[in-house]
């Protein structure tokens, strides 16, 4: 009997040690799948909308008001999404909720800002962990992971080089706002590599 109890105790200790790793690995795979699906769904929706409307670079992009973003969504995106459960306006953002519990929010600035959230998170410190930043450029209609450099780099070739440099993106991803984490994940085919700078909770 004592030997059985000892064996069960050892199994319990091993399980307690390995369970957090298993849970984290599961989350990483789940998040990776969801990000790939979201990115692919957005690209497909844009392609379908361009058939029925005009090329995305000529779309009527919204102003800074969330009501304008809602009208943009209804015209260019809503017909091509089948998994939306509801939409709403919250603060400066227009929200779209999906059947799997995730949601996206949209705001118009110099580009169309789109944040995808796994679950119901809206916390600023969840950026790069459970929320991920995307952009749709109004002048080209291109939907991308967050690769904006602002006015820091003016040369287009340098911008491209900067946004394809993993070490640079790892540094940007580890900073306070962490918007560039999505570009790092894009380079890695939406996989969370061992050197991903943030801890997924």
Secondary structure as GFF3:
##gff-version 3
##sequence-region A 1 201
A	DSSP	alpha_helix	2	52	.	.	.	ID=ss1
A	DSSP	three_ten_helix	56	58	.	.	.	ID=ss2
A	DSSP	alpha_helix	66	76	.	.	.	ID=ss3
A	DSSP	three_ten_helix	78	80	.	.	.	ID=ss4
A	DSSP	beta_strand	84	90	.	.	.	ID=ss5
A	DSSP	beta_strand	93	98	.	.	.	ID=ss6
A	DSSP	beta_strand	103	108	.	.	.	ID=ss7
A	DSSP	beta_strand	112	117	.	.	.	ID=ss8
A	DSSP	three_ten_helix	124	126	.	.	.	ID=ss9
A	DSSP	beta_strand	131	136	.	.	.	ID=ss10
A	DSSP	beta_strand	143	145	.	.	.	ID=ss11
A	DSSP	alpha_helix	156	162	.	.	.	ID=ss12
A	DSSP	alpha_helix	166	173	.	.	.	ID=ss13
A	DSSP	alpha_helix	181	187	.	.	.	ID=ss14
###
